[in-house]
Amino acid sequence: MLSRALLCAALCASAGPAADDGKLKEIPGAMQKFVDSGDLSGAVTLVGRKGGVLALDAVGARALASNAPMTKETIFRIASMTKPITALGIMILMDEGKLNPDDDVAKHLPEFTGQRLLVPTEDGVQTLRKPARPVKLRDLMTHTSGVANYPFGVSDVYTKRNRTLAETALATALQPLTFEPGTKWSYSNPGIDALGRVIEVHSGMSYEAFLQKRIFDPLGMKDTTFYPTKEQRARVAVTYGKDKGGKLVAAPDTLLAVPEGAKHPVPAGGLYSTAPDLAKLYQMMLNKGTVGNARIVSEKAVAEMTKVQTGDIKTGFVEGMGFGYGWAVVREPKGVTAALSAGSYGHGGAFGTQAWIDPAQDLFVVLLIQRTGLPNADGSDVRRVLQELAAAAVKK
């Protein structure tokens, strides 16, 4: 394992245009305030550009009970930050000519053939009818599919995970649609999980093996996994919530933990990762699909993923957002996104993690924390403060 000093030296080299070192040095102190106030046990933050990492800092504790410090190599459950990576897998297959975002899902998963739409009638009784059009892959990637949540008896997919990914996709397909595909936005874990199954069908390997071979290994993301080893588990940050008195307490084992004997990971939110690993992924995105001599995905695919694909539909968890393929996209900077440029894209996770990429400013920002019970992690003050300092550091 690299020492912290060597790790930073390796990552922070050749980061590109100069940045305001003073602003970057304010970041640890700003994050420490959230620790001192009892809002967080600790945090890891990273600011980078196309050429590399500008700042990588860790404050607070990875585990309060043992007083284990947060480090730059601490592993976090990044939850829904997995979603854009699943979409990236789909776009890799698009580059190979195996699918197109405009394809009907049923072309790749026949169980989606003949889905029906659940609609209310004048007498208040619900009925089923044929939707105006079938669900397309683009609908799954933009959360505009109308696919329903997992039905009773399958919802334990996140707790026991005792079904295969093929079986969970089938359960999704058998549910009636809740609205006409492409007409509304509704955040959908089952829809993203179905994309994971599409990856299996066309790659001829498990979903997680495909991501390992085509994304994590080429990028050198050695600590990004659905199934942490014993050594990696020792570096995982404890997830905290607050008790009735407002004190941080270790959260009970949560939905995205990996149960013993799980038959599949969760394409919608099962990954563990570190700030240095994620930096490699976001540098690749800023460099339009390449890192060094390795091309992960085409420039065209990156452009399609990161532009608004949802038209005027209201999307996201904060104002001014649109959605691309797997990524939330800033349509109009305001509120928590005010420091970012229009066209910035990123994603958050259930435990407060956030990462946002701003091509106009040649900037990406990673926030890794483990907190449950935040009113809106996408709109958190922790995210806002970090983005403001990062943007101020690179402002010309």
N, C-alpha and C positions, 0 to 999 in steps of 0.2 A: 504493500500500500504506500502511495506517495505521502511524504510528510506534508503538512499544511503549507509550509513555505514553498516546497518544491511544486506542489499542486498549483498554487497561485502563480508562481513564476512561469510554469508551463502554459497555463491558460491565458495569462494576461499579456503575453508577448504578441507583438504585431497586431494590435487591435485597430489600427487604422488611424483616422484623423484624431488630432489631440482633443481632449475633453477637459472640462474644468475639474481639476483634482479636488479642489476645495468642496465643491458640491457633492462629489462622490464620497468624500470622507465624512460628510454629514449623515450619510445613510445609516451606519451602525448606531449612532446616537439617537437618531429618529426612531429606529426600531426598538432600541432599548427602552424608550419611553412607554411603549406598549407592553413591554415585559414588566417594567416597574409599576405600571398601573394595574397589573393583574389580568390584563386582557389576553396575554399570550405567555406561554412558557418560554418560548424562544422563536427565532426565525433565521432562515438563511436567505440572503438576497443576492442577486446577480444582475449586473448591467453589462450589456455587450453590444458589439457592432458586427458588421460582416467579417471583419478581420480578426475578431477575437473578443476576449473578455476585458472589460475596463475595470470592473470591481466585483469582488466576491467576498462576502462577509457573513459571519455567523455570530449571533448574540443569544444569550439566555441558555436555557437547559433543554436537552433532548428528553430527559426524564427527571422530574422534580424530586421524586422519592429518593433516588440515588444521587441526586445532584450531578448527574452526568451532563457535561456541557454539550451544547449544540456545536457541531463542527461543520466545516465546508463539505465533508463527505457523508453527512447524515442522510439517511434514506427516508423518503416521505411517500405516503400513499397519495398519489396525485389524482385519484378518482376520475372525474369527467375530463380532465386534461388528456385522458386516453382517447377520447372521441376523435379529435383531429388526426391522431396517429392511425386509428382504424380507417378513417377516410383517406389518409395517405396511401394505405394499402390498396384501397379501391382504385385510386388514381394510377398507381403503379401497374395494375392490371389493365387499366384503360390504355396506358402507353403501349402495352403489349398487344392491343387490339382484341382483348378478350371480352371487353364490355364497353358500354357507353353510358354516361350518366342519364341519358334520356331513355335508356332501355326500361321496359316494364320489369319489375322485380320478378314476375312470374317467368320471364324468359330464363332466369338463372336459378330460381327456386320455384319449381312448378306448384308447390303447395299454396302459393299466393294466387293461383288461377281462380277466377270466379268469386273474388271477395265481394261482400255485400256491405252496403252502407246502412247504419242504424239511424232511422229518422223518426221524429215524433209526428203523430197525426193530429187532426183537429180535436178528436175526442180524448187526447192525452195518452193514447196507447202508442207505443213504439212499434215500428214495422221495419222490414228490410227491403231495400231495393238496390238495383245495380247502380254503382257510382257513375258519374259522367265520364270518367276515364280510370284506367287501372293505376295503381301506385307505381311510381318509377323510382329508380335508384337515386335520382336527384332529390326526390321527396324525402327519402330516408336520411340523406346526408344533410338536409336543411331543416329537418324536423317539421316538415309540412305534409307528412304522409297521411295523417289521420288514423294511423294504427293505434289500437287500444293498448292499455297496460296489460301486463301479464294477468291471466285469469286466476281465480282462486284455485289453489292446488299447484300452480306453476310459479307463483310469486316467491316461493322458497328457492328459486334459482339463485338468488343472491346470498342466501344463508347456507343452504346445504349444497347447492350446485350439484345435485345428484342426477341431473339429466345432461345429455350431450348438447352441444350447440345446435345440432340438427333438430333435436327434439324441442328446444326452446324456440327456434325459428318457426317450427310447425305450430306451436301453441300460439304464437303471434299471428300467423297467417289465418288461423281458424277463428280468430276474434273478428266481429264486425267492425268496420271502420267507424270512427266517431265523427268525421266530417269529410267533405269532398277533398280528395288529394289536391294539394297545391293551392288551397284557398285560405288556410290559416296556419299559424305557427303554434305548435304545442310540443314542448320538450319531451323527447321520447327515447328512453333507454332501450325498449324492445326493438325499435327501428334500427338503432346502431348495432345492437347485437345481431340482428338479421344480416347486416353488412359483413359482420365477422364470418357468418356462415357462407356468404357469397365468396369471400376470400378462400375459404376451405374448398369450395366446389371447384374453383378455377385454378387454384394453385396445386391441388393434389396433395396438400399437407395440412397439418393443423393450423388454425389461425395464428396461434402464438409462435409456432415454428416459422411461419412465413414472415412475420414481423421481425423475428430474430435474424433470419437469413438476409432479408432484403433491406432492413432499416437499421436495427441495433448493431449488428456485427460490422457492416460497412462504416458506420459512424463511430464505432468504438464506444458505444454506450454500454459499458460493462456492468453497470449497476441498475439497469432498467429491465424489469422482469415482472411477471405475474406471480412467480413462485420463488420468493427469496430463499437463499441458502441459509444455513445456520449462522454463518459469519455475517451475512447481510442482515439477518433479523436482529442481530446484536447492535446494528447501527440504525434501526428504524426508530423514528421519533414517536414518542407516546402521543396519542390523541387525547386532548382535554376538552371538557365542557365546563360549565359552571354549576355549582350547587345552588340551593335556594338563597344562600347568603352571599352569592356572587364570588365564591372562591373557586379557583381552578381545581377540578378533580379529574382523575383519569376516566375517560369515557368507557362504558362497557364495550365489549367486542362488537364492532359495527358491521353493517351489511356487506362491506366490500373486503373484509378480511378473508384470507384464503383458508377455507375449511379443509380438514384432513380428508383425503380421498376425493377432492373435487374433480369432476369429469371435464370441466372446461373453465377457462378464465372468463372475465367479463369484458367484452369489447367496448362496452359503454363506460367502463370506469374501474378497471381492475389493476392498473399498473402501479408499480413502485418505481421511484427514480430519485436522482440527485440533481442538484443545480448544475454541476459540471456536465453531466450527461445531457440534460435538457438544452444547455447552451449549444451543444453540437447540433442538435436537431434544429434549433432556431437559426443558427448560422447558416445551415443548409437552406432553410426557407428564404432567408434574406439574400442568399446567393443564387436564388432561382433554381434550386434543385441540386446544387453541387456542393461538395466539400472537398478541397484538394483536387485530386484526379478522379474522385468518385462521383458519379451521377446517380442520385437516388430516384429522381422523378424528373420528368421533362419540364422545361420552362413554361410550356403551354399549360401543363397540369397545375403548376403552382399558381399561374395567373387565374385559372378557372376556380381553383379552391378558395382563393383569397379575395375574390370580388363578390359584391352583393348579388346573390342568386334568387332573392326572395321578393324582388320588386318593391312595392309599397306596403307589403304586409308588415304589421307591427311584430317585432321579434325581440328576443333577449330579455335580460333581467334588469337592465338600466336603460334610460332614454337614449335615443339617437342611434340605435343599432340595427343592422341588417344581418343576414346570415349567408355565408358561402358554403362550400362543401366541407363540413366538419368544423369550420372556424366561425366564430362570431366576428363581424366586421363593423368597424366604426363608420357609420354613415355621416353623422354630425357630432363632432366633439362637443361634449357638454357634461357638466357634473363631474363624475369620477374619471371621465375620459378627456376632460378639457385639455390636459397636457399633451395628449396624443394628436396625431394628424388624422384627417379623414382618410379612410383606406387602411388604417391600422387594423390588425386582426389578432385574435388570441382566444383563450379559453380559461375558465376557472374550474375548480374542483370542489367537491362537497365539504372538504375540510379546510377551506379558505385559501388553498393554493391558487395562484394566478400567474399567467405568462402572456405578455402582449408584445407584438412585433410591429414596429413603425417604420416601413420602408422609406418614407419621405425624410425621416430624421436619421436613417441608418442606425436604428436602435432596437434592442429588445430588452425586456425587463422580466425577471423571474422572481416571484415571491413564494417561498415555501414555509408554511406554517401548518399546524395540525390542531384545528379548533372546530368543535361542533357548536351548534346553536347560534352562529352568527346570523343576524337578521337577513342579511343579503351579502354573501361573500363577494359577489361581483361589484357591489357598491361600497365596500368597506373603506374606512379611513386609512387602514394599513396600506391597502393597494394605492389609494389616492396619493398619500404622502410619498411613497416610494417612486411612483411614476413622475410626480412633480420634480423631485430631486434629480432623477435620471434625465428627464427632458431638459432641465435647466443646465445640467452638466454638458450636454452636447449641443446646446443652442448656439447657433452661429452669430 
